[in-house]
Amino acid sequence: MTQIKYPQYFIVGDRPVALQKTDDGGLTCLAYNWDTGNLERNMSYYLKVSNMEGEIDEVSEEVFNQKVEQLQNQLNKE
């Protein structure tokens, strides 16, 4: 049985999404919020990334952070 390692980083469409372990050993799903520019808990993306349904790319932490920064910069210009 293969152990899945977390965190995992994805781009879903154009939205950064991360799966991370919680302090109590659980799992949470953080997705970029278009209105606030923050990563917020949004478990609706969990099944999408788990099943790789739709336009989903698994990316490195570096690529993930670059995408978040790019989107935040665009939001701050508006």
N, C-alpha and C positions, 0 to 999 in steps of 0.2 A: 504494500500500500504506500503510495507516494504522499508525503507530507507537503501540503501547500504552505508556502512561505509568504508572510505578510510583512510589510505592506505591499500591495499591488496597485499599479497606476494604469489608468485607461484614459483614452479620449473617446467619448461617446458622442458621435456627430461632431460637434465642436466644443462639447462640455467636458472639462476635466473631472474625473471621478476616481476616488481612491478607496480601496478596501484596507482597513487597518484594524489591528487587534486593540481591544480596550484593556484598561488596567485590570479588570476582573476576569480576563481571559476570553471575553466574548469577541464579537466582530461588529464593526460599524462601517457604514458606507457614507462617504463624504462626497458631495457634489457641488460644483461651482454654482453659486447663485448669481444670475444675471443682474439682479437689481442691487445687490449689496457688494458684489465683488469678493465675497467670502466663501470659504468652503463650509458647507452646512450639512448636517446629518440628513440624509435622504435615502431611506432604504428601498425606495421604488426602483433604484438603479441596480440593486443587488442581483436580482434574477437576470437582468439584461447582461451584466458583465459576467456572471457565473456561467450563463449559457452561451455567451458571445452572440447574442441576438442582435442583428442589425449592424449598423455602421460603428464598429467598436475596434479600436486598436489598443493593444497593451503596449505601454511605453515605459521608458526608464524614469526614475525619479527626476533626473535632470530635465528631460523633455517635458514631463508633467509640470514642473515648477516654472519652466520657461513659458509654457502655455498659459498658466495661471497669471504670471506677471504680464504677459502680453494683453490678456483680456482685462486685467485691472488697469493697465495704462490706457486702454481704449475707453474704459468706463470713466476714468478720471478726466479725459479730454472732453467728454460730453457735457 
